[in-house]
Amino acid sequence: MRRGDRRDQGRRPGHPHARRRRGGEITAERPELLGPYKRLLLNDLAHDPQPEVRWHVAQMLPRLMLAEGDHRAAVGRPVGYLGDHSRIVTVNAMQALTDFARADVSLRPRVIELLEPLTERGSPAIRARGRKLLAALRTR
């Protein structure tokens, strides 16, 4: 298989990567579909050892409709992912925290405080995303 062919796999209908990508798009468009899976996302999946699971959990947590106690638990999950060995998990955790802070202004100072050191000392991908997220948090 040529290198370009491997990159295109996730774009082909029916391919597992395409289905996974489409699943994320559907929950972004219709977050109410996550409701029945709230406990699973907050508890079991949030602690899964696989980076692929953790980064998807980070993407889905801000989409959940949550009561106050569950909201605090949901915000805490991506905070725990910030030190993950997987850069994509860390970047998605940063995005999740920013999404939470956009919805709840009282979280902004803490999220900015968490993102600043990553933006200064993280990998190039983490620093780039951090700059973008910090700019968005500071302009609102």
Beta strands, then each sheet from edge to edge (+ up, - down):
end
